[in-house]
Amino acid sequence: MAASVNFAVGSLVWIEDPDVSWIDGQVLAITGDELKVQCTSDKTVVVKASSVYPKDPEFPSCGVDDMTKLAYLNEPGVLQNLKVRYDINEIYTYTGNILIAVNPFRRLPHLYDGHMMEQYKGAAIGELSPHPFAVADAAYRQMINDQISQSILVSGESGAGKTESTKSLMRYLAFMGGRSGNEGQSVEQKVLESNPVLEAFGNAKTVRNNNSSRFGKFVELQFDDRGRISGAAIRTYLLERSRVCQVSSPERNYHCFYMLCAAPPEDIKKFKVGSARSFRYLNQSECIELDGLDDPKEYLVTRKAMDVVGISAEEQDAIFRVVAAVLHLGNIVFAKGSEPDSSEPKDDDARKHLKIAAELFMCDEKGLEDSLCKRVIVTRDDVIMKVLDPVAATINRDALAKIVYSRLFDWLVNKINSSIGQDPDSKSLIGVLDIYGFESFKTNSFEQFCINLTNEKLQQHFNQHVFKMEQEEYTKEQIDWSYIEFIDNQDVLDLIEKKPGGILALLDEACSMFPKSTNETFATKLYQTFKDHKRFSKPKLARNDFTVCHYAGDVTYQTEFFLDKNKDYVVAEHQALLSASKCSFVSSLFPPLPEESSKSSKFSSIGARFKQQLQSLLETLNATEPHYIRCVKPNNALKPAIFENANVLQQLRCGGVMEAIRISCAGYPTRKHFNEFIARFGILATNVSNLSCDEVTACKKILEKVKLEGYQVGKTKVFLRAGQMAELDARRTEVLGRSATFIQRKFLTY
Ligand SMILES: Nc1ncnc2c1ncn2[C@@H]1O[C@H](COP(=O)(O)OP(=O)(O)OP(=O)(O)O)[C@@H](O)[C@H]1O
């Protein structure tokens, strides 16, 4: 984005700062390529002109509602604009057709009420303040007018506000596409009420967000030819399974566990639960209660929402029985058994929980114990019963808890889908994607790897779209524009998902050859295969880690659990036990396996399935007109009124906002309507502004007079290259300065 700008004494500039990213100041003197700058923070510094960005002298005090209206489209300008708007609770800003949403961390109910929805109905984008309603409205209108399916992609890091934005979008679309009158539980009501249900089972408190969705979601609203919602489908992606058995302070497990432990007494009795603190899966973390979350109330809210989405009372009971059983499973602790290397429930308490878990699952108690403590191994010639030691039995128990929970979650999604119903005749749809943003933590595992693959794919989709939009604008204005390069991340995508030979393919290979392969041999294989790949590297001191150079930065992954996490299988004993449950709900979670896959000839992996899901998502998205909402989390304290520059910048980069701006800067980022241009720069060619010629000629004359090169004049606007606006402003500052001195001198003489 950096552009060589000619600064003048008096020009306003932005200087890089280690603490707040950018600080502003004014040029005091120029020596060669060095500028002496008086910063607003009072210090004076000398900096290289090439490291400095120009600052708009006429920046409006309340900012601009669209970044493309910024006179100087550069990083500090973008940041300043978001910040001044955030300070006055203007949390939404456009960048062309991208909506940036900065999380206010405070309720702003007036922004989302019915009156507001009425206002946005049919208003052209840009007419009212930026808002998710405006995006939803634009999508809806486009769908109706052009009969083209639409999608709204909401992204951002955890806690940035994706789910909240998605809910606003859904409410607005339900408002536009809803049916008048009461026809029982309408499609849109079911869609809206699916939120609390999915949140109860798929959301949890994390360090980053008190109500973090631990799965990705794509909601497809289908519309009939009169623009009314006629069906809907929800697709979910990769629920975080490990949380069921493993949480640490200050995080929590999935909300539903705590709700159940806070249910009314009769339900506590029915589901044989007690205090949340008595369950190992919950009390590993000290965080049980959560400020602002009323578990007893949420239990009832969830139950009610379940009614609305069409889950019967019996089904609800079965669901909570399974949730309770998972909690009891966690309390079955193992000790060494009588045989060598064997295990058994440690004491009476462990036996009690075993008994209750079996009752809740409606399965055989001895069968449950065996499925936890023993393993049948089928070899070529024999069937061997192997006992498990207490450590292996514990891992086995957790595997059971995780598979049961993830099957339960999938069941809920399927149930909601079949209850809402699909409209096979629907010609157009609006899809809303609420999916995890790019992740880079201290330790990154298989989950982060999949999440970041998702983001690479969405980034490519985004780049291609932004690029296309730019081209369309130039065509509309009849501007010559030679093709510009944009960063294509196809090479990272190939590295990860190419078949054969990509990282996921090698992982599948390693998994299917288990136990010959281990995480170590997998890592070694990666090092050998990709030693010359420019997007891949081996960190110096690490033995099993690898680094991928993603579009949003480098991420180092620990291969430690990759093989295990990639394997998508149910322990045969667990499958046999639960598919024989006397409870039809439980047995339906474990339908009998088709013949050939039970022979374990076919290996299925989480990675491969996820890749396929992503491919199908991208196919859907490619058939739609996309709209983007980029959510930004202004601070990690989750508090209102704190705007941390560096933090925000990092997210704008990861979310592709800076890339969109870069693409735009590579062309003609500054566009000014003829009249605005003349008003601002007429002074550079006084003879021209005095002339009453037409606007186009006047603009051309000004541009010729100042001898600017490389600009273009379109049908309604002047198109300037990056930095040219600042150059014109610098000249203007000079002229104004000279005029002031001139007037002063005249005045003094007089
Ligand atoms: N527009 C908003 N108005 C008020 N509060 C908001 C808004 N957006 C977000 N928040 C607050 O921030 C919290 C986090 O938002 P949200 O759950 O939508 O994040 P997310 O991006 O979906 O995170 P995750 O990826 O962890 O699910 C919300 O619980 C709410 O307290």
The ligand as a MOL file (V3000), in Angstrom:
LIG
                    3D

  0  0  0     0  0            999 V3000
M  V30 BEGIN CTAB
M  V30 COUNTS 31 33 0 0 0
M  V30 BEGIN ATOM
M  V30 1 N -23.8040 -6.3860 18.1830 0
M  V30 2 C -23.5810 -6.6790 19.4520 0
M  V30 3 N -24.1880 -6.0050 20.4390 0
M  V30 4 C -23.9480 -6.2760 21.7360 0
M  V30 5 N -23.1070 -7.2300 22.1560 0
M  V30 6 C -22.4600 -7.9560 21.2370 0
M  V30 7 C -22.6560 -7.7290 19.8330 0
M  V30 8 N -21.8800 -8.5840 19.1610 0
M  V30 9 C -21.2380 -9.3240 20.0920 0
M  V30 10 N -21.5860 -8.9620 21.3430 0
M  V30 11 C -21.0890 -9.5220 22.6220 0
M  V30 12 O -19.9390 -10.2970 22.3720 0
M  V30 13 C -20.1460 -11.6640 22.7420 0
M  V30 14 C -19.4810 -12.5690 21.7290 0
M  V30 15 O -20.1640 -12.5090 20.4990 0
M  V30 16 P -20.4600 -13.8020 19.6170 0
M  V30 17 O -20.8490 -14.9400 20.4710 0
M  V30 18 O -21.3710 -13.3810 18.5280 0
M  V30 19 O -18.9890 -14.0790 19.0470 0
M  V30 20 P -18.5460 -15.1300 17.9450 0
M  V30 21 O -17.7360 -14.3720 16.9640 0
M  V30 22 O -19.7210 -15.8640 17.4350 0
M  V30 23 O -17.5760 -16.0610 18.7810 0
M  V30 24 P -17.2750 -17.6400 18.6790 0
M  V30 25 O -16.4880 -17.8600 17.4520 0
M  V30 26 O -16.4830 -17.8830 19.9200 0
M  V30 27 O -18.5930 -18.3090 18.7040 0
M  V30 28 C -21.6490 -11.8240 22.8160 0
M  V30 29 O -21.9970 -12.8200 23.7350 0
M  V30 30 C -22.1000 -10.4420 23.2710 0
M  V30 31 O -21.9330 -10.3170 24.6560 0
M  V30 END ATOM
M  V30 BEGIN BOND
M  V30 1 1 1 2
M  V30 2 1 2 3
M  V30 3 2 2 7
M  V30 4 2 3 4
M  V30 5 1 4 5
M  V30 6 2 5 6
M  V30 7 1 6 7
M  V30 8 1 6 10
M  V30 9 1 7 8
M  V30 10 2 8 9
M  V30 11 1 9 10
M  V30 12 1 10 11
M  V30 13 1 11 12
M  V30 14 1 11 30
M  V30 15 1 12 13
M  V30 16 1 13 14
M  V30 17 1 13 28
M  V30 18 1 14 15
M  V30 19 1 15 16
M  V30 20 2 16 17
M  V30 21 1 16 18
M  V30 22 1 16 19
M  V30 23 1 19 20
M  V30 24 2 20 21
M  V30 25 1 20 22
M  V30 26 1 20 23
M  V30 27 1 23 24
M  V30 28 2 24 25
M  V30 29 1 24 26
M  V30 30 1 24 27
M  V30 31 1 28 29
M  V30 32 1 28 30
M  V30 33 1 30 31
M  V30 END BOND
M  V30 END CTAB
M  END
